[in-house]
Amino acid sequence: MSTSLRHIIIRLLARGERWARLLRQRLQAEARRRQLDRPNSPDEWQVLYAAPVTPVVKVESPVAQALVQLSVPGDVMLETGCGSASISAELGVADRIVQLADFSPAILERAQRLFAASGLSAPLNRLADLTQPLPWADKSVDITWSSGVLEHWQDDELVPILREMARVSRKRVVSFVPFAGSVFYRWGKWVSEQNGSWPYGRELPRQSLCSVFERAGLQRIVEYTLWPDAALNFMHMVDPELAPEVHRWWHAVPADDPLRRTQGYLLATIGEPGP
C-alpha cells in the first residue's frame, strides 16, 4: 500500500470516528433533554448520591447555618428529600433532632451510614414520596425543610406538597431552591442542558415562592438569597479553563458592591403554618 493511500485511509477513519462521536453525543443529548421534562426517578438520584460518606464534624454550609439561626437545640427538624443528608448531619452536630424523608431506600441507607460515621445518633427516617401524604402526624416536628428539592415541580404541583410540609410542622416550613437571578448558575445549567450532560432532571429556578407558600396556607413569609460562591461551581459546566478566572474576578469584587446582593445561588423562603 502506498504512503499516500495510507494517509487517505487514516483521514477517512478519523473523519468516521469524529462523525460517530458527534452522533453519539447527539443521541445522548436527546436522551438527556427528554429527562428535562420531569423530575428524576429514585434510581437516577441514587446514582448521583453513590459517593462514599465523609464524616461531618461541624456546621459550615450556609444552608445549615441559616437553619441553625431559625431553630434552637432540641428542635425536631425534618428534611424532605434528604439526598446526601450532609446538611442534616450538620444540624445533628448542632444538637438538633434530625428526621429524614426520601423516596429512595438506597439514599436513606446511605444517610444512616453518614450519621454513624459522623458519630451522630441515627435519625428517624421514612420512605416517602413528597407528592403523597407524608407519613408523619400533624404538628409532629418543629421545622420541615428542603434544599434543592422543590424546584423540580411547577407551582400548582408545589401547593399540596407545601400543605403537607405545613401540616406536620409546629414552627416553620423552610425551602431553599435555585434563584432565578443567579447568572453563573443559569449559565452553567443552560450549557449543560444543551450538551446533554445535565444530571438533575427538570429544575425550575424561582424568583420568589411567596405566592405558592401563601396558597399552601403559610403565613408571615420571609425571603432572601444566599450562597453566591456555590453558583460559581456551575461555571465548570461552561468552560473548565474559564472557571478559575471567574472565581478570581468574583472574589475581587468588593464586599459592598451591589452585585454581591443579587447573585445568591439559593432562594430561601420561610413561612409559618397556620393554627
N, C-alpha and C positions, 0 to 999 in steps of 0.2 A: 504493500500500500504506500502510495506516495505521501510525502510530507504535507503537501497542500490538501490532499483529500482527507488526511487525518485531521488537519486543522478544521476543515469544513464540518466533519462529523462531530468534533468536540464542541464547535459552536452551536450546532443543531441540538446536541444533547443538553448543553447548558440552557439554550432557549426553551427546550421542552421542560426541563426541571423548573425554570422560572415560571412558565405558564402553569405547571402543575401546582407550584406553591401558591400562586395567586388564586387559582381555582379553589384550593383547599381553604385558604384564608377567607375567600368569599362565602363558601359554604358554611364555614364555622361562624362567620359574622351573621349570616342569615339565621342560623340556629339561635345565636345569642339574641338577635333582635326580636325573634318570636318570644323569647323568655322575658323581654322587657314589658310585655303586655300583662304580666301577672306577678304576684309575689312569689318568691322562691318556695319550693317544697321543703318538707323536713329533711329529706335526703340531700338536697342541694345545700342547705345551711349546715348540715352535719359535716360535709366535705370542707367547708370554709372554717370550721372550728375544730379541725382534727389535730392541730398542733399540740405537742406535749405541754403539760401545765408548767407554769413558772410560779413559784410561791409568791404570794402577795404579803408584804410586810408593813406597808404604810399607805396613808391616804395621799395620793399625788395627782390623780386625774382631776381636771377641772369639773367634770360631771360629779364625781364623788364629793369633791369639796363643796359644790353647790348643794348637794343633798344633805351633807352634814350640817350646813348652815340652816337648812329647813327642818331639822329634826333635833332630837335630844337623845342621849344614851338611853337604851332600853326600848326605843320606838321599834315597832314591828314594821318592816319595810319589805313590801312585795314587789319584786321585779317581774314584769310581764314581758316574756320574750327575752330570756336571760342571756342567750348567746354564750359568749366566753365566760360570763359571770365574774369577770375580774373587778368590775366596779362594785358589785355586791360584796365581793371579798374585801374590798377596801372599806365598805360600810361595816363589815364584821370586825375589822381591825379597830374601827371607831366605836365599838360596843353597841352597834345597832343589831337588832334581831332580824336576821335575813330569812326571807322566804322566796322561793323561785317558781316560776311557771314557764313552761316551754312546750312546744308541740313535737319535739324530738327527744325520744328516750336517750339517744346517744349523747346529746348535748347536756341533758340533766345528769347523766352518769359522769361525764367529764367535769361538770361543776362540782360534784361531790368529791372527785379526786383533787380538784383545785383547793377546796376548803380543807381537806385533810392535809395536803402538802403544805398549806399555809398555817397549820396549827390552829385552825378555827373550828368551832362547833359545827357539826353537819347541819345545813339548812333544811327546813321542811321544803320539799319540792313536790310538785304535782304536774302530771302531764295535762296540758290544757291548750286548746285551740282558742285564740283570742276572739274569733268570730262567733264563738258559742258562749253560753253562760259559764262564768268562772266557778270552779269547784271550791269556793270559799263562802262562808256565811256573811250576812250583812254586817258591815262595820266590824270586821274581824281583824283588820290591820290598821295601822296608823296612816301609812303613806303607801299608795300604789304608784309605781313609776315605770317608765320605759325609756330607753335610749337607743336611737337608731332602729325603731320598730314601726311607729305609727305612719311614717312616710310611705309605707308600702300599700296604703289604702287611700281611696278617694274620700272626700269629705262625708258624703252620705253613708259610706261604709264605716267611717270612724265613729259616728254618733252612737250606735249601740255598743261599740267596744268601750268608749269612754263612759257610757252609762254604767256598764258593768264594773269598770275600774272605780267609779264613784260609789257604787253600791257597797263595795266591800271595804271602803275607806272611812276612817273616822276623822282624819285631819285634812289630807290633801291628795290630789292627783297631780303628778308631775310628768311632763313629756319633754323629751329632747329629740328634735328632728333636724335634718339638714336645713340650713337657712337659705332661702331662695336668693338672697342678696350676696352670697359668698362667691365671688368671682373665681377664685382659684378652684374651689370645689366644682362649680358649674363647668368650668373649662375642662378639668380632668375627666369629669363624668361624661361630657359630650364626646370627647375624643375616644374614650374607652368604649362608649356605646357604638360609635361609628365604626371602630375597627373590630368589634365583636368580642372584646375582652372584659366587658363589664360583668362582674360576677354576682351582683346583688339583686337581680330581678328588677321589677318595677319599683322605682323610687321617685317620689313626688316631693321635691323640696317645697317648703312653705315660707311665705312672708309673714303669716300670722295664723294661729289656730284659735284665736279668741272666739270667733263666731261658732266654731264647731264645739268648743267647750261649753259655750252658752246653750247651744241646742241640746247638749247632753245633761243640762241642769246644774252645771258647775257655776260657782259664784266667786266674787272677789278675785278676778283673773288678773294675773300679772305676767308680762312677757319681757324677755331681754335676750340678747345673743351673747355667746361666749366661745372661747377657744379658737381664735383665728389661726394659731400656729398649726392646728390639726388640718386645716384646709390646705396648707402648703404641701402636705404629703401627696395630694392629688396631682400636683404638678409632675410627679414622676410618670403619670399616665400620659402626659402631654409630650414631654421630652426629658429623659433622664439627665441629659447634659445641661439643659436649661434650668432644671430644678434647683441645683445649688446656687445659681445666680439669683433666682427669685428669693430663696431663703436669705441670702446675704442682703439683698435690697430691703426685704421686709423688716429684718432686724435692725436696719439702719434708719428706718422711719421713726421720727421722734415719738416719744410716748404720748405727747399732747396733740399729735397730728389727728385731725378729724377722721381721717381714713381708718384709723385703728378702731373707731367706734362702729364701723359699718361692715366689717369683714369677718365677724364671728362665723365659725363653721356651723354651730348649732343654735337653733332657736329653742329657748326654754319657755314652756308655758305651764303656769301653776294655777290651779283652781281648787276651791274648797267645795266639798259636797254639801248639798242642802240638808236640812234636818231630817 
